[in-house]
Amino acid sequence: MKIRSTALVKGFRQSAPYVNAHRGSTMVVMLGGEAVADSNFTNIISDLALLHSLGVKIVLVHGARPQINTIVEQNQHSTAYHKGIRVTDERTLSLVMQAAGQLQLAITAQLSMSLRNTPMAGTQLNVVSGNFVISQPLGVDDGVDYCHSGKIRRIDIEGINRSLDQGSIVLLGPIASSVTGESFNLLSEEVATQVAIRLKADKLIGFCSEQGIINPSGNVIAELVPKEAEDILQKLELDNDLASDNASGSLRFLRAAITACRAGVPRSHLVSYKVDGALIQELFSLDGIGTQVVRAISEQVRNAKIDDIGGILELIRPLEEQGVLVRRSREQLEQEIHQFTIIEKDNLIIGCAALYPYLEERMAEMACVAIHPEYRDGNRGLQLLNYMKAESRARSIDQIFVLTTHSLHWFREHGFHEVDVDSLPSHKQNLYNYQRNSKILAVSCR
């Protein structure tokens, strides 16, 4: 009796490269007050505990905007805003400290939970909070005194790293002390951004009510570079009320991500705080679920290197077993690796092809074309073909040919036409396997 692999097994195997990639990395997580107030908050905490158990170093920075607004309103107090920043007078500061303090205790309590029959069963997380951030007043701007609204003066990066190295989760809030012993109300996104930059974090993670940044068609934008993110941010700032209690999580994330990315943080991710498991899906699946802001596009076509052999073998082995591709040994791949081009995404090889030139006949064979099953709906095969055409033209090659048993229609759709064995270079004619009976197709490179 043959037992089929379950979806759990398949998903677990697909996530393995990401587990390896994230182990030992540092992630700064921005958790807004909206996320803490949502019914999905306990699941987010469980997912953060799971990340920690997989060897991820976590700094959690929480905000408290809705909680502050609620307590200010309950106390029949009002606060002014200047340039989107709350003016924190003495009365407001005491209310802010009350709201932020309650929230910090609530988050710490959730991270301390280890009940049986819960996702955090058996965990013993150490949560460390302290005076890691030293603040200073924003001062006076355009005649407006920000009072106890402040900005970052210094961050104790060594202290944070010590806590992380000891296996603790570092929890930071929007209130920080100054060298004069006063307290100041900071923007939580500024704290998260500057901590991520100065820690040289691998990722900055934010939460919003949507799945990520949504385009005009209503779809999630999977990836943005800083310039694209900046264009979207400018539009959001025009369309939204910029008072801090109304500004969206998406807007705050984009501000943070653009700054962090340009200062060296490789990736920033935005996911929904309403979707159970959104963070895990974003970090441990091939395509993710939210939006990421990256320094450079995470998917690229490039020439293969010797270190890519393992990834190429993993990609082509299933196709070789199905008889779609001719089997290649590791030794053969090592000898021919300079002939290969790959598509790489998030350090995973999701496509490959080889080009074997016959310079005397001004022809080249495109072989070993493979695309990962999860990515066959895109144009990655065409990307490889266009790359091969450009490389062939650079070598003064006029024509590319392929031998295929399963992909006849795809090659026809992209300009190839059938030819006979006599059209092949003489050396290739002698190697043609009549038993395999591959179809031969050719296309001009010009």
VOGU-3710 file (C-alpha; in Angstrom, 3 decimals, decimal comma):
1> mkirstalvk> 0,000/0,000/0,000  1,446/3,327/-1,087  1,024/6,136/1,432  0,857/9,618/-0,086  2,682/12,551/1,399  0,308/14,910/3,171  0,007/18,633/2,580  1,683/19,091/5,960  4,728/17,108/4,835  4,921/18,992/1,533
11> gfrqsapyvn> 4,638/22,368/3,259  7,184/21,388/5,890  9,684/20,355/3,236  9,157/23,541/1,244  9,698/25,642/4,363  12,984/23,922/5,272  15,233/26,280/3,225  13,610/29,260/4,949  14,029/27,688/8,389  17,744/27,345/7,642
21> ahrgstmvvm> 17,960/30,857/6,210  16,203/32,520/9,180  18,022/30,635/11,941  20,301/33,057/13,792  18,843/36,094/12,012  17,606/39,227/13,789  14,088/40,524/13,159  12,580/43,738/14,493  8,793/43,480/14,711  6,550/46,573/14,789
31> lggeavadsn> 3,352/45,647/16,617  0,883/48,516/16,567  -1,776/48,971/19,206  -4,383/47,989/16,592  -2,792/44,556/16,260  -2,707/44,061/20,034  -6,406/44,934/20,276  -7,388/42,490/17,504  -8,814/39,048/18,281  -5,927/37,476/16,309
41> ftniisdlal> -3,315/38,916/18,684  -2,802/35,639/20,600  -2,022/33,869/17,308  0,553/36,536/16,424  2,239/36,000/19,783  2,251/32,241/19,195  3,870/32,781/15,792  6,533/35,020/17,334  7,220/32,296/19,901  7,525/29,797/17,036
51> lhslgvkivl> 10,045/32,059/15,279  12,022/32,296/18,519  12,037/28,494/18,868  13,480/28,257/15,343  16,472/30,367/16,346  15,282/33,833/15,270  16,370/36,751/17,479  13,364/39,005/18,027  13,051/42,625/19,084  9,378/43,488/19,522
61> vhgarpqint> 8,459/47,180/19,390  4,858/47,951/20,316  2,808/51,058/19,746  -0,280/52,174/21,667  -2,143/54,718/19,516  -5,710/53,375/19,864  -5,216/52,611/23,553  -3,886/56,131/24,172  -6,784/57,646/22,229  -9,267/55,628/24,287
71> iveqnqhsta> -7,817/56,583/27,658  -7,504/60,257/26,640  -11,151/60,245/25,596  -12,260/58,460/28,780  -10,562/61,157/30,815  -12,291/63,875/28,781  -8,953/65,201/27,676  -7,903/66,269/24,185  -4,536/66,427/22,482  -3,298/68,619/19,687
81> yhkgirvtde> -1,251/67,439/16,696  1,469/69,237/14,784  2,746/67,753/11,511  1,098/64,449/12,346  2,760/64,149/15,790  0,848/64,213/19,069  1,735/67,151/21,319  2,272/65,444/24,679  1,672/67,827/27,559  2,031/66,815/31,235
91> rtlslvmqaa> -1,542/65,513/31,525  -1,311/63,627/28,243  2,039/62,094/29,235  0,579/60,508/32,363  -2,231/58,986/30,270  0,212/57,817/27,597  2,399/56,164/30,217  -0,651/54,463/31,698  -1,816/53,086/28,323  1,661/52,047/27,187
101> gqlqlaitaq> 2,482/50,449/30,549  -0,706/48,368/30,525  0,010/47,261/26,988  3,585/46,260/27,787  2,372/44,137/30,695  -0,319/42,530/28,532  2,202/41,603/25,823  4,643/40,259/28,411  1,858/38,151/29,924  0,980/36,684/26,520
111> lsmslrntpm> 4,626/35,868/25,800  4,864/34,172/29,208  1,933/31,828/28,575  2,798/28,123/28,301  -0,482/26,314/28,904  -0,998/22,782/27,696  -2,956/22,379/24,455  -1,851/25,803/23,224  0,761/26,607/20,529  3,071/27,906/23,272
121> agtqlnvvsg> 2,940/24,777/25,431  6,343/24,017/26,938  7,924/27,326/25,967  9,841/29,405/28,496  10,441/32,786/26,938  12,424/35,434/28,744  11,084/38,891/27,922  13,470/41,762/28,603  12,406/45,412/28,733  14,539/48,257/29,971
131> nfvisqplgv> 16,168/51,571/29,263  17,690/50,461/25,969  16,426/53,647/24,262  17,452/57,079/25,567  15,279/59,959/24,353  15,378/63,720/24,066  12,640/66,312/23,444  11,523/67,213/19,947  11,547/70,829/21,122  9,711/73,684/19,435
141> ddgvdychsg> 8,748/73,746/15,753  7,026/76,666/14,046  6,275/78,065/17,481  4,625/74,829/18,661  6,151/73,215/21,758  5,950/69,445/21,507  6,392/69,252/25,304  6,947/65,566/26,173  6,930/64,273/22,605  10,457/63,156/21,884
151> kirridiegi> 12,932/61,545/19,558  15,725/59,019/19,926  19,025/60,251/21,296  20,834/56,942/21,819  20,178/53,193/21,615  22,061/50,660/23,738  22,783/48,227/20,918  25,304/46,256/22,975  22,726/45,733/25,705  20,080/44,595/23,216
161> nrsldqgsiv> 22,519/42,190/21,580  23,496/40,734/24,953  19,865/40,025/25,744  19,262/38,488/22,318  22,373/36,311/22,604  21,070/35,039/25,943  17,901/33,834/24,217  15,574/36,620/25,375  12,968/38,522/23,391  13,538/42,262/23,768
171> llgpiassvt> 10,318/44,257/24,206  10,384/48,016/23,592  7,532/50,521/23,853  6,859/54,119/22,806  7,974/55,645/26,130  11,677/56,299/26,737  13,651/58,111/29,417  16,131/60,926/28,913  19,493/61,658/30,523  17,701/64,209/32,716
181> gesfnllsee> 15,332/61,554/34,106  12,274/62,741/32,180  10,039/60,531/30,039  9,110/61,212/26,429  6,503/59,868/24,047  8,143/58,519/20,873  6,795/57,299/17,568  6,932/53,498/17,801  7,759/53,223/14,087  10,785/55,468/14,616
191> vatqvairlk> 11,947/53,257/17,490  11,527/50,117/15,347  13,263/51,682/12,357  16,282/52,970/14,237  16,683/49,775/16,263  16,572/47,725/13,031  19,169/49,968/11,377  21,584/50,109/14,310  21,218/46,395/15,084  21,902/45,664/11,400
201> adkligfcse> 18,768/43,531/11,515  17,966/41,083/8,739  14,294/42,062/8,630  11,837/44,703/9,760  8,272/43,392/10,061  5,073/45,418/10,271  1,359/44,690/10,579  -1,682/46,381/9,059  -5,378/45,588/8,621  -4,966/44,585/4,950
211> qgiinpsgnv> -2,948/41,702/3,499  -0,216/44,175/2,552  0,042/47,131/0,182  -2,963/46,902/-2,142  -2,818/48,059/-5,777  -5,728/49,829/-7,580  -6,996/46,435/-8,795  -7,392/45,243/-5,221  -4,452/42,829/-5,311  -1,524/42,638/-2,898
221> iaelvpkeae> 1,748/44,049/-4,241  4,250/41,305/-3,461  7,460/43,314/-3,746  8,607/46,915/-3,864  11,958/48,637/-4,118  12,328/51,869/-2,086  11,523/54,201/-5,012  8,288/52,339/-5,769  7,397/52,338/-2,070  8,066/56,080/-1,898
231> dilqkleldn> 5,682/56,767/-4,795  2,925/54,791/-3,036  3,669/56,524/0,266  3,287/59,965/-1,297  -0,115/58,994/-2,685  -1,228/57,549/0,650  -0,160/60,726/2,435  -2,306/62,786/0,053  -5,308/60,491/0,469  -5,138/60,010/4,277
241> dlasdnasgs> -5,554/62,140/7,354  -2,013/62,312/8,691  -2,929/62,777/12,355  -1,195/59,994/14,170  -4,409/58,429/15,474  -5,791/58,057/11,939  -2,677/57,226/9,946  -2,853/53,668/8,652  -0,500/50,828/9,484  0,429/50,665/5,799
251> lrflraaita> 1,499/54,287/5,790  3,586/53,959/8,944  5,180/50,751/7,642  6,186/52,338/4,332  7,856/55,249/6,109  9,793/52,840/8,282  10,626/50,375/5,504  11,941/53,009/3,085  14,250/54,480/5,726  15,394/51,056/6,953
261> cragvprshl> 15,984/49,691/3,475  18,060/52,653/2,369  20,105/52,373/5,561  20,992/48,740/4,918  18,166/46,538/6,269  17,789/43,979/3,451  14,032/43,344/3,692  10,939/44,712/5,350  7,690/42,715/5,386  4,096/43,902/5,853
271> vsykvdgali> 1,352/41,397/6,704  -2,167/41,498/8,093  -2,741/41,322/11,834  -6,233/39,950/11,091  -5,136/36,812/9,197  -4,160/33,855/11,334  -0,654/32,677/10,403  0,066/35,551/8,000  3,554/36,077/9,447  4,466/32,385/9,070
281> qelfsldgig> 3,126/32,251/5,513  5,100/35,351/4,595  8,402/34,112/5,979  8,250/30,395/5,238  6,497/29,999/1,881  7,771/30,465/-1,655  5,620/33,449/-2,582  4,651/34,808/0,821  1,328/36,456/1,530  2,072/40,149/2,114
291> tqvvraiseq> 4,283/42,925/0,760  8,046/43,165/1,110  10,257/46,193/0,522  13,704/45,132/-0,649  16,953/46,858/-1,557  17,002/44,994/-4,869  14,555/42,714/-6,623  14,708/39,354/-4,872  14,335/37,391/-8,119  17,134/37,502/-10,663
301> vrnakiddig> 18,423/35,686/-13,728  22,163/35,034/-13,582  24,932/32,685/-14,657  25,267/29,619/-12,434  28,183/29,040/-10,073  29,626/25,867/-8,602  27,733/26,525/-5,340  24,449/26,293/-7,281  24,841/22,623/-8,204  22,875/21,337/-5,216
311> gilelirple> 19,937/23,638/-5,999  19,970/22,712/-9,700  19,982/18,994/-8,875  17,036/19,457/-6,504  15,144/21,252/-9,273  15,818/18,829/-12,141  15,738/15,449/-10,334  11,905/15,105/-10,371  11,849/15,884/-14,119  14,618/13,359/-14,758
321> eqgvlvrrsr> 12,682/10,696/-12,866  9,623/11,452/-15,016  11,702/11,137/-18,184  11,167/14,788/-19,124  14,896/15,570/-18,865  17,950/13,457/-19,636  19,634/12,429/-16,379  22,785/14,344/-15,417  25,216/13,292/-12,712  26,684/15,714/-10,202
331> eqleqeihqf> 30,075/15,211/-11,880  28,637/16,175/-15,263  26,996/19,246/-13,762  30,281/20,285/-12,164  31,991/20,103/-15,563  29,181/21,969/-17,351  28,119/24,469/-14,671  29,486/27,419/-16,686  26,918/26,565/-19,393  23,972/27,012/-16,994
341> tiiekdnlii> 21,776/30,018/-16,308  19,496/30,069/-13,280  16,577/32,068/-11,899  17,122/32,696/-8,203  14,502/33,900/-5,718  15,250/34,368/-2,031  18,415/32,275/-2,440  16,377/29,406/-3,929  16,877/28,214/-7,502  13,445/28,194/-9,141
351> gcaalypyle> 14,520/27,877/-12,792  17,463/26,764/-14,879  18,590/26,142/-18,445  21,875/25,299/-20,161  23,306/26,662/-23,412  25,760/24,529/-25,400  27,329/26,507/-28,277  28,435/25,063/-31,635  30,369/28,075/-32,808  31,455/26,715/-36,202
361> ermaemacva> 27,823/26,198/-37,227  26,755/29,436/-35,437  24,202/27,385/-33,483  23,557/26,587/-29,810  21,482/24,023/-27,957  19,203/25,135/-25,135  18,857/22,170/-22,791  17,889/21,138/-19,250  15,088/23,722/-19,068  13,307/23,431/-15,719
371> ihpeyrdgnr> 10,994/25,688/-13,729  9,899/24,984/-10,156  6,271/23,705/-10,131  5,120/26,596/-7,914  6,327/29,139/-10,501  5,187/27,716/-13,830  2,270/30,128/-14,136  4,643/33,055/-14,710  6,922/33,912/-17,623  10,096/32,461/-16,174
381> glqllnymka> 10,648/30,050/-19,050  10,435/33,009/-21,423  12,869/34,925/-19,190  15,402/32,134/-19,598  14,814/31,936/-23,352  15,328/35,686/-23,792  18,476/35,527/-21,646  19,793/32,673/-23,815  19,011/34,593/-27,008  20,906/37,629/-25,764
391> esrarsidqi> 23,872/35,467/-24,754  23,821/33,742/-28,153  23,800/37,047/-30,047  26,811/38,159/-28,018  28,625/35,045/-29,295  27,536/35,649/-32,928  25,214/32,627/-32,791  22,298/32,813/-35,216  20,059/29,960/-34,125  19,048/28,097/-30,948
401> fvltthslhw> 17,694/24,557/-31,105  16,070/22,322/-28,500  15,325/18,618/-28,189  12,116/17,963/-26,261  9,713/15,122/-25,574  7,126/16,990/-23,478  7,225/20,747/-24,175  6,622/20,882/-27,930  3,684/23,303/-27,723  5,421/25,710/-25,351
411> frehgfhevd> 8,387/26,087/-27,697  6,074/26,503/-30,697  4,213/29,270/-28,854  7,495/31,109/-28,472  8,596/31,071/-32,093  10,278/27,678/-32,503  9,615/25,523/-35,560  10,246/21,838/-36,096  13,359/20,745/-38,010  14,866/17,344/-38,759
421> vdslpshkqn> 18,021/15,661/-37,468  20,005/16,775/-40,507  19,569/20,391/-39,380  21,582/19,762/-36,225  25,338/20,391/-35,952  27,203/17,305/-37,180  28,519/16,423/-33,708  25,003/16,619/-32,254  23,623/14,459/-35,077  25,974/11,659/-34,033
431> lynyqrnski> 24,697/11,903/-30,428  20,987/11,997/-31,283  19,078/9,269/-29,392  16,596/7,744/-31,834  15,126/5,598/-29,067  14,174/8,690/-27,084  12,772/10,196/-30,328  12,891/13,799/-29,141  11,261/16,493/-31,247  13,774/18,982/-32,649
441> lavscr> 12,823/22,661/-32,808  14,803/25,777/-33,704  14,419/29,540/-33,452  16,401/32,499/-34,751  18,339/34,595/-32,204  18,167/37,674/-34,360
//
